[in-house]
Amino acid sequence: MTPNPFIERTPLGKPGAAFHVKRQASQPMALPPSPNEIRQVLLQAIESIRPSRPDDPSQQLNTLFSIVREKLTGNLGVEVQQEVLTQLQTLVHTGHISWGLNLDNPNPPFFHLTAVGKRTVRSQSRDPANPAGYLAHLAAKASLNPIADSYLREGLASFAAGLHKSAAVMVGAASESLILELRDTTVARLSSLSRSSPKQLTDWRVKTVLDALHSLLNDKKASLPHPLREEFEAYFLAFAQQIRAGRNDAGHPSSIDPVTDDGVHASFLVFPELARLAAELRAWISTSLP
């Protein structure tokens, strides 16, 4: 039987005597990487062996797995290895990579990046197809309330799985949560100033709330710090409408294919900027809205 490394056996006195078993504290083990972290490692490894020429055969599974093993040193149990294979298959399923090099070598171990895959690895530090990188990029911009965070994470999971309509609804819901949070901050500030809120701010329709917020802030924009005023004028409605348009197309379709990969991708890319702008506006409203 293989000795347990966390048990120390010491003889009690003479040869043949029983052993006294002394248990030692277990050493903490590194947590296994999450599926999103494994996906990020795969994308980084694929990027590192991108060929310089279309006929370069450097993108092969053995090379890829060698890099992945190096990046995941100490976390290569069977379950982690199987998750690597699962995430690799997901990248195939969602059209990021395809098997083969050319018609003479159409099968594994060769593979190549598709147009979608090239887009993803080109901006993987903030691309929604790489949820771990995207969330790190977002965290550097702004923090989300729990509701927005929950919807955004589900949206990222949907996008990574190729479920673009579901992703559009989720990122739209996350953006609407930011708008409602901004509304709540505005109502609280007006109340603290003993002023009543416009009726439209408490409407159940987010579009009505958004328009009311824009109208109120537009009337007060002269009081905004200059950089924030410029961003508000240029981007506030554009950001929110881009994301809500995709959500509405998915939730209320008027054609067979109302939501495209590019459209949802664009919504995710602008979301961190909307979150940052909303956070800066909330900070100003809560202390400085006249």
VEXDREN-2710 file (C-alpha; in Angstrom, 1 decimal):
% VEXDREN-2710
k/r/px/py/pz
1/MET/0.0/0.0/0.0
2/THR/1.4/3.4/-0.9
3/PRO/2.2/5.4/2.3
4/ASN/0.0/8.5/2.9
5/PRO/2.4/11.5/2.7
6/PHE/0.4/13.3/5.4
7/ILE/1.0/10.6/8.0
8/GLU/4.3/10.2/9.8
9/ARG/4.9/6.6/11.2
10/THR/7.4/6.3/14.1
11/PRO/8.3/3.0/15.9
12/LEU/7.3/2.9/19.6
13/GLY/10.6/1.4/20.9
14/LYS/12.0/-1.8/19.4
15/PRO/12.1/-3.7/16.1
16/GLY/8.8/-5.3/15.3
17/ALA/6.9/-3.0/17.6
18/ALA/3.7/-1.3/16.5
19/PHE/4.0/2.0/14.9
20/HIS/2.6/5.2/16.4
21/VAL/0.6/7.1/13.8
22/LYS/1.1/10.9/13.9
23/ARG/-1.1/12.9/11.6
24/GLN/0.4/16.0/10.0
25/ALA/-1.5/19.0/8.8
26/SER/-2.4/18.7/5.1
27/GLN/-0.6/21.1/2.8
28/PRO/-2.9/23.5/1.0
29/MET/-3.4/22.5/-2.6
30/ALA/-3.7/24.9/-5.5
31/LEU/-7.2/25.3/-6.7
32/PRO/-7.8/23.8/-10.2
33/PRO/-8.3/26.4/-12.9
34/SER/-11.9/27.2/-13.9
35/PRO/-13.2/26.4/-17.4
36/ASN/-12.9/30.1/-18.3
37/GLU/-9.3/30.2/-17.2
38/ILE/-8.6/27.0/-19.2
39/ARG/-10.2/28.6/-22.2
40/GLN/-8.0/31.6/-21.8
41/VAL/-4.9/29.5/-21.5
42/LEU/-5.9/27.7/-24.7
43/LEU/-6.4/31.0/-26.6
44/GLN/-3.1/32.3/-25.4
45/ALA/-1.3/29.1/-26.5
46/ILE/-3.0/29.2/-29.9
47/GLU/-2.0/32.8/-30.3
48/SER/1.6/31.9/-29.5
49/ILE/1.9/29.5/-32.3
50/ARG/0.0/31.5/-35.0
51/PRO/1.8/30.8/-38.3
52/SER/3.5/33.5/-40.2
53/ARG/2.3/32.0/-43.5
54/PRO/-1.0/30.3/-44.4
55/ASP/0.9/27.1/-45.3
56/ASP/2.9/27.0/-42.1
57/PRO/2.1/23.7/-40.3
58/SER/3.1/24.9/-36.8
59/GLN/-0.4/24.8/-35.4
60/GLN/-0.6/21.2/-34.3
61/LEU/-2.2/19.5/-31.3
62/ASN/1.1/18.2/-29.8
63/THR/2.6/21.7/-29.9
64/LEU/-0.5/23.2/-28.5
65/PHE/-0.8/20.7/-25.6
66/SER/2.9/21.1/-24.8
67/ILE/2.4/24.9/-24.2
68/VAL/-0.8/24.3/-22.3
69/ARG/1.0/21.8/-20.0
70/GLU/3.7/24.4/-19.3
71/LYS/1.1/27.1/-18.5
72/LEU/-0.9/24.8/-16.2
73/THR/2.1/23.3/-14.3
74/GLY/0.9/21.8/-11.0
75/ASN/-2.8/21.7/-12.1
76/LEU/-2.8/18.8/-14.6
77/GLY/-5.0/16.2/-13.0
78/VAL/-7.2/14.1/-15.3
79/GLU/-10.3/16.3/-14.8
80/VAL/-8.3/19.4/-15.8
81/GLN/-6.9/17.6/-18.8
82/GLN/-10.4/16.6/-19.8
83/GLU/-11.6/20.2/-19.4
84/VAL/-8.8/21.3/-21.7
85/LEU/-10.2/18.9/-24.3
86/THR/-13.8/20.1/-23.7
87/GLN/-12.8/23.8/-24.1
88/LEU/-10.8/22.9/-27.3
89/GLN/-13.9/21.1/-28.7
90/THR/-16.0/24.2/-27.8
91/LEU/-13.7/26.4/-29.8
92/VAL/-14.2/24.0/-32.7
93/HIS/-18.0/24.0/-32.2
94/THR/-18.3/27.8/-32.0
95/GLY/-16.2/28.2/-35.2
96/HIS/-13.0/29.7/-33.7
97/ILE/-10.8/26.9/-34.9
98/SER/-11.2/24.2/-37.6
99/TRP/-9.3/21.0/-38.2
100/GLY/-6.7/20.6/-40.9
101/LEU/-4.1/22.6/-42.6
102/ASN/-5.1/22.2/-46.2
103/LEU/-6.8/19.6/-48.5
104/ASP/-3.8/17.3/-48.3
105/ASN/-3.8/17.5/-44.5
106/PRO/-7.5/17.9/-43.6
107/ASN/-7.5/16.3/-40.1
108/PRO/-5.9/16.5/-36.7
109/PRO/-3.3/17.0/-35.4
110/PHE/-3.4/20.0/-37.8
111/PHE/-5.8/22.9/-37.1
112/HIS/-6.1/26.5/-38.1
113/LEU/-7.8/29.7/-36.8
114/THR/-11.0/30.8/-38.6
115/ALA/-11.9/34.4/-39.2
116/VAL/-13.8/34.5/-36.0
117/GLY/-10.9/32.9/-34.2
118/LYS/-8.5/35.4/-35.5
119/ARG/-10.7/38.2/-34.3
120/THR/-10.8/36.6/-30.8
121/VAL/-7.1/36.0/-30.4
122/ARG/-6.3/39.5/-31.8
123/SER/-8.1/41.1/-28.8
124/GLN/-8.4/38.2/-26.4
125/SER/-7.6/40.4/-23.4
126/ARG/-11.0/42.0/-23.7
127/ASP/-12.9/39.7/-26.2
128/PRO/-16.2/38.2/-24.9
129/ALA/-15.2/34.9/-26.4
130/ASN/-12.6/34.8/-23.7
131/PRO/-14.7/35.5/-20.5
132/ALA/-11.8/35.5/-18.1
133/GLY/-9.9/38.2/-20.1
134/TYR/-13.1/40.1/-20.7
135/LEU/-14.0/40.2/-17.0
136/ALA/-10.5/41.3/-16.0
137/HIS/-10.7/44.1/-18.6
138/LEU/-14.1/45.1/-17.2
139/ALA/-12.9/45.1/-13.6
140/ALA/-10.2/47.7/-14.5
141/LYS/-13.0/50.0/-15.8
142/ALA/-15.8/49.7/-13.3
143/SER/-17.4/47.4/-10.7
144/LEU/-20.9/46.1/-11.3
145/ASN/-23.9/45.7/-9.0
146/PRO/-24.7/42.0/-8.3
147/ILE/-27.7/42.0/-10.7
148/ALA/-25.7/43.4/-13.7
149/ASP/-22.8/41.1/-12.9
150/SER/-25.0/38.0/-12.8
151/TYR/-26.6/38.8/-16.2
152/LEU/-23.3/39.7/-17.8
153/ARG/-21.6/36.5/-16.7
154/GLU/-24.5/34.4/-18.1
155/GLY/-24.3/36.5/-21.3
156/LEU/-20.6/35.7/-21.6
157/ALA/-21.2/32.0/-21.1
158/SER/-23.9/32.1/-23.8
159/PHE/-21.6/34.0/-26.2
160/ALA/-18.7/31.6/-25.6
161/ALA/-21.1/28.7/-26.4
162/GLY/-22.2/30.3/-29.6
163/LEU/-25.7/31.2/-28.3
164/HIS/-25.9/34.7/-29.6
165/LYS/-29.6/35.5/-29.1
166/SER/-29.3/34.4/-25.5
167/ALA/-26.1/36.5/-25.1
168/ALA/-27.9/39.6/-26.6
169/VAL/-30.7/39.3/-24.1
170/MET/-28.3/38.9/-21.1
171/VAL/-26.0/41.8/-22.0
172/GLY/-29.0/43.9/-22.7
173/ALA/-30.4/43.1/-19.2
174/ALA/-27.1/43.9/-17.6
175/SER/-27.0/47.3/-19.3
176/GLU/-30.6/48.0/-18.2
177/SER/-29.6/47.2/-14.6
178/LEU/-26.9/49.9/-14.9
179/ILE/-29.5/52.4/-16.2
180/LEU/-31.9/51.6/-13.3
181/GLU/-29.0/51.9/-10.8
182/LEU/-28.2/55.3/-12.3
183/ARG/-31.9/56.2/-12.0
184/ASP/-32.0/55.2/-8.3
185/THR/-28.9/57.4/-7.5
186/THR/-30.6/60.3/-9.3
187/VAL/-33.8/59.9/-7.4
188/ALA/-32.0/59.7/-4.1
189/ARG/-30.0/62.8/-4.8
190/LEU/-33.1/64.8/-5.8
191/SER/-34.8/63.6/-2.6
192/SER/-31.9/64.8/-0.5
193/LEU/-32.3/68.2/-2.1
194/SER/-36.0/68.2/-1.3
195/ARG/-36.8/68.1/-5.0
196/SER/-39.4/65.8/-6.7
197/SER/-38.3/63.5/-9.4
198/PRO/-39.7/63.6/-13.0
199/LYS/-42.5/61.1/-13.3
200/GLN/-40.8/59.4/-16.2
201/LEU/-37.9/58.4/-13.9
202/THR/-40.2/56.0/-12.1
203/ASP/-41.8/54.5/-15.2
204/TRP/-41.6/50.7/-15.6
205/ARG/-40.2/51.0/-19.2
206/VAL/-36.4/51.3/-19.2
207/LYS/-36.5/53.2/-22.5
208/THR/-38.6/55.9/-20.8
209/VAL/-36.3/56.0/-17.8
210/LEU/-33.3/56.3/-20.1
211/ASP/-34.8/59.2/-22.0
212/ALA/-35.7/60.9/-18.7
213/LEU/-32.2/60.5/-17.4
214/HIS/-30.7/61.9/-20.6
215/SER/-33.0/64.9/-20.5
216/LEU/-32.3/65.7/-16.8
217/LEU/-28.5/65.3/-17.2
218/ASN/-28.5/67.2/-20.5
219/ASP/-30.2/70.2/-18.7
220/LYS/-27.4/70.0/-16.0
221/LYS/-24.5/69.2/-18.3
222/ALA/-22.9/72.7/-17.8
223/SER/-22.2/71.6/-14.2
224/LEU/-20.5/68.4/-15.3
225/PRO/-16.7/68.3/-15.3
226/HIS/-15.5/69.0/-18.9
227/PRO/-14.2/65.4/-19.7
228/LEU/-17.3/63.8/-18.3
229/ARG/-19.6/66.3/-20.1
230/GLU/-17.9/65.4/-23.4
231/GLU/-18.3/61.7/-22.8
232/PHE/-21.9/62.1/-21.8
233/GLU/-22.7/64.1/-24.9
234/ALA/-20.9/61.7/-27.3
235/TYR/-21.6/58.3/-25.8
236/PHE/-24.3/58.0/-23.2
237/LEU/-27.3/57.3/-25.5
238/ALA/-25.2/55.6/-28.2
239/PHE/-23.8/53.1/-25.8
240/ALA/-27.1/52.3/-24.2
241/GLN/-29.0/52.1/-27.5
242/GLN/-26.5/49.8/-29.1
243/ILE/-26.9/47.2/-26.4
244/ARG/-30.7/47.6/-26.0
245/ALA/-31.2/47.4/-29.7
246/GLY/-29.6/43.9/-29.8
247/ARG/-31.6/42.8/-26.8
248/ASN/-34.9/44.0/-28.4
249/ASP/-34.0/42.3/-31.6
250/ALA/-33.5/39.0/-29.8
251/GLY/-36.5/39.4/-27.5
252/HIS/-38.9/40.7/-30.1
253/PRO/-37.7/39.3/-33.4
254/SER/-39.0/40.8/-36.7
255/SER/-37.0/38.5/-39.0
256/ILE/-35.7/34.9/-39.1
257/ASP/-32.2/35.9/-38.1
258/PRO/-32.4/39.2/-36.2
259/VAL/-29.2/38.8/-34.1
260/THR/-25.7/38.4/-35.6
261/ASP/-22.4/37.4/-34.1
262/ASP/-21.0/40.8/-35.0
263/GLY/-23.8/42.7/-33.5
264/VAL/-23.7/40.9/-30.1
265/HIS/-19.9/41.1/-30.2
266/ALA/-20.1/44.9/-30.6
267/SER/-22.6/45.1/-27.6
268/PHE/-20.1/43.3/-25.4
269/LEU/-17.2/45.5/-26.5
270/VAL/-19.1/48.7/-25.6
271/PHE/-20.5/47.5/-22.3
272/PRO/-17.3/48.2/-20.3
273/GLU/-17.3/51.8/-21.5
274/LEU/-21.0/52.1/-20.6
275/ALA/-20.3/50.7/-17.1
276/ARG/-17.4/53.1/-16.6
277/LEU/-19.5/56.1/-17.8
278/ALA/-22.4/55.1/-15.6
279/ALA/-20.1/54.7/-12.6
280/GLU/-18.6/58.2/-13.2
281/LEU/-22.0/59.7/-13.6
282/ARG/-23.3/58.1/-10.4
283/ALA/-20.3/59.4/-8.5
284/TRP/-21.0/63.0/-9.7
285/ILE/-24.8/62.8/-9.3
286/SER/-24.6/61.5/-5.7
287/THR/-22.4/64.5/-4.6
288/SER/-22.7/67.3/-7.1
289/LEU/-26.0/67.3/-9.1
290/PRO/-27.4/70.8/-8.5
END
